Each structure stands twice: as C-alpha cells, then as structure tokens.
Amino acid sequence: MTTSSRWSTAASEALRARAGFALTHVDPRSTPGYTGGKPDGVEDLAEGATRLGELQERLFAQSVAGTAEGSVLLLLQAMDTAGKGGIVRNVVGAVDPQGVELAAFKKPTDEELAHDFLWRIGRRLPEPGRIGVFDRSHYEDVLIGRVRALAPPEEIERRYGAIVDFEADAAARGIRWVKVMLHISREEQRTRLAERLDRPDKQWKYNPGDIDERERWDEYMTAYQVAIERTSTDAAPWHVVPADRKWYARLAVQELLADALAGLDPHWPAPDYDVEREKARLAAT
Amino acid sequence: MTTSSRWSTAASEALRARAGFALTHVDPRSTPGYTGGKPDGVEDLAEGATRLGELQERLFAQSVAGTAEGSVLLLLQAMDTAGKGGIVRNVVGAVDPQGVELAAFKKPTDEELAHDFLWRIGRRLPEPGRIGVFDRSHYEDVLIGRVRALAPPEEIERRYGAIVDFEADAAARGIRWVKVMLHISREEQRTRLAERLDRPDKQWKYNPGDIDERERWDEYMTAYQVAIERTSTDAAPWHVVPADRKWYARLAVQELLADALAGLDPHWPAPDYDVEREKARLAAT
C-alpha cells in the first residue's frame, strides 16, 4: 500500500501547523508537498480512492468483529465556498457509507445552547472502527463566536483550553484527529459566490449571510490564526490545506485521511470460529 | 432524464409484488424487465449513477431551502449473502453522503425490546429531502421473529397489520417506500458462504449463526411469502429483486430508487433572496 511518488513530502508533514505557524504565509493557490499538476492530481485521487477504500474496509471489518480500537475523525473548517461539500462528496463519498459517520454542525439549537459548547460534539464522536466526518465543529465557537462576539471574551478564551483538553481526551480513547482548515483566498471566494448567484442549480447554496461574513474576512483570518496556534497539538494537530485549486485540496485531504487510517494499521480480523468446522457444516446443508 | 432503453418494462412494474404474488415463481437468476446482459448492466449502472446523483442533489437542495416535502426510503431485506452490503456500497454509495441517512438494524437492544417493535423504526425515518436506507428493518420481527418464534403467534399476527398502518402513516407524511427483498437461491448462498470461509479478507463477514438460519431456509421463504402478501400495499409496495446475478440486483435497485426520486419531481428551489441585489452586494466587497 504505497502513496503516489508525486508527493515529495508527505501531506501530513507539508501541511501541518507547527509552532510559529502563520496563516498569512500560506498561499491558497499553492500545492505543498505535491510535485504534479492537475491531470496528475486527478489520476492520483482516483488511485487514492482505492487505497482509502481498502483501509476503510479493514477497519470496518475490525469494528464488526469487535476488535477495532481506534477511529479516524476528519474535521473540516473553512470559509464559505472553500469546498467542504466537495470533499465530502468526492473524498469521503468514495468509501463504503456503512463505515462513515457524518455530522454537520449547524447553528446550535436551543437545547444545544443550554449545554456547554462541547456537549453536542461529544455526542457525535465516531465509534471505534468508523470514519467520523465533522462538517464544521466546535471551532465555530471560537471562530464566528469570536468574530461576532457571541460569547464574552473570557468565555472565548476559556474555550481554547477546553478544546485542547477535550481533543486530548478523545485521542487517548482512540480517536485520530485529522483537523483540516481549507484555506481559500478572498478573491477565489468572490469568483465562487458569483458563480453560485449566476447558476439556477447553484443558487440554493448561497445565502445573503455569506456576504456578511465575507465582510469580516480579516477578522476571520485572525480568529483562524489564533485557534490554530492555540489548539494545534501533538494529540490533535491542525493541517492547513490551500484550497483555491479544488483538485489539490481533495487530493491532500484524501492523503491525510488515508495516512491516519494507515496509522491505525487495520488488519483483517482473525475468525473467532473454527473455519474447517464451519466448512463442514456448510457442506452438510 | 431518461431511463435506459434496455428496460422493456419499468423495474417498478416488473418487480412489484401484486395480489397473487408467489415467491416460489421468482427465479433468482432471472432479470425481469431488462433485456441486456452483464456488460450492458454494468454500463447502465454507471450511467444510472449520474441520473440518481442529479435527482438526489435537487432533493437535497430543496431540503436545504426548506421546501422539500418528501423523502425516499429504501428498505432492504434478504437472506445472508444476498448482497445488501453491495447495494449500499455500489448504489447508495454513488450519491452524496450528505443526503443519505443510513440505518442498520441489528438484534434489538434491551431498551428497544422494552418498546413496541416499531419504536426504533419510527425514530430512524428519514427527514424530508433525504434518502433513507434501512439495512434490515421491522420486517425482521415477522421473519426471524416468526421462524424462531421470538414472539407468540398472536403477536406476530398483530404485527402485519401494525406494519401496514405504520407504513401508510409514514407515506401520508411524505415518505416514498422502496421495499426490496433481494431474492437469492439456496445454491447461490452456499457458493457465497463458501467464498467467505475461504478468503481471509471475507471471513469477517461470516458467522456460524448464518448456517443456523440457512437450515431453516424453507421456513424463511414461507415467512417472506406471508410478509409480502400481507404488507405489499399501494402506499408501500414490495419489490422482489432476483439477486443471484449481482449486476442485475444493483441495477434494478438503482432503477427503483431513481424512479421513486423522480416521482417526487425535485426542482432546484427558487432563491428566497433578491439575486440582483446580492450580485451588487458581492461586487461591493
């Protein structure tokens, strides 16, 4: 099970936000670690789907056998139009839906607001042997939460530490975090919003609030920078994926996901029954 | 949006269990309504995935816009190895996972057993605008429930009527039922079980209980016959899909699913905002 030789540096290494990380230094049109162009990327994405599917099937088999110890949790955060939906459709969509637990976090309900911000998140952590996908997450509470001052500054401040503890605790219980920020440029967002407004089959993806958030672009970038700085840990590192080129973003997230799965080293579970005896039983029917 | 001309009779018509239906008259190797062979079927499955994906995206768009009135619920029942998993992977897996709600019903938990058998089912009915998939269902309670006498005969008897009422009620609230029995032959099951026992990457799919159920084959066929007779209604008809040929079963279920979606006639929702005004707002940012 090898990775394409077109990666000069593993995606998990090339994209990881380490100490001293600066979002302003990441070019949204760049393709870190990957030496190929778009046609190569499309080819590698198709090949990678096979690898991902195989890893996922082994993990799922372990979950059925009750021997799965870990799970992988892909967490996606991004500005509007950055391509979360495309990742879910094209990367996650390539594996068996039976092994995937997808959670889309919307504006909190009244019930959710009555609890701590991590309450609704904890309830959707994936079971062992599954791939969890978070479309938005608890980071909304330090992103829009911060930009729109939806909570007092000291509460926002408290949340960074609470997130670090929460994620470390989940990691200790077997969850491999794949935290991804899809990083799109302000200019590319304009192009994509304009396309949504132009096409009758895309207009449903647009809502006027998108512009309100767009007008706070710089504040959001600051909120992302702070969140990444404060919460990119060994137990749950952040990866910032340049997303102006959709083919690259999909390929990179697929690679991150496959590496996390490979890290669990899933094996076909040994049968917990006597194979020869069962063959004899079957023959007798 | 047309269907392949290789269907001489629509799958929904060719496979429907009507009054007088007899399971014993269905040949598991047959390909009702379809005039092509395997290579045609594989080609039509790929084309059908595009049609299904388009229909599903429109329906999903309506659910986002809050204008979706209906949903489609694919319910799969079958003897072991008949191919439920393959249908989920290859037919359902071709559409955007964001629009799918998959529920796999296992042996009931203690909590579930403390309620009426339909309690856990009602909680998993799909939301408007979604495709629900039931991998097994409330029919287990009149299939294994009957064969293994897990409930008294009068309770089993009561359940048929309760199911008809339950399904009619759900249909009245916008759920389009696509109830499918994948019909495999006893001989084909032997071949597939033998393959599972032979291959280390398949052994996890086997469990010794499969043989116990296989030994009751005729009783199961009777239980299916009775269940289909008693619960194939206009609101929630049964379709019996010959399943010895995997390519046909997948193609037929895809066709049934696409037809049900097309029946909802999903349209791109009209924007609930002023498009020109939003274009101007975007241009100003």
Interface residues (C-beta under 8 A of the other chain):
Chain A: E57 A61 Q62 V64 A65 G85 V88 R89 V92 G93 D96 P97 Q98 V100 L102 A104 D135 R190 L193 A194 L197 P200 D201 Q203 W204 K205 Y206 N207 P208 I211 R214 E215 W268 P269 A270 P271 Y273 V275 E278 K279 R281 L282 T285
Chain B: E57 A61 Q62 V64 A65 G85 V88 R89 V92 G93 D96 P97 Q98 V100 L102 A104 D135 R190 L193 A194 L197 P200 D201 Q203 W204 K205 Y206 N207 P208 I211 R214 E215 W268 P269 A270 P271 Y273 V275 E278 K279 R281 L282 T285
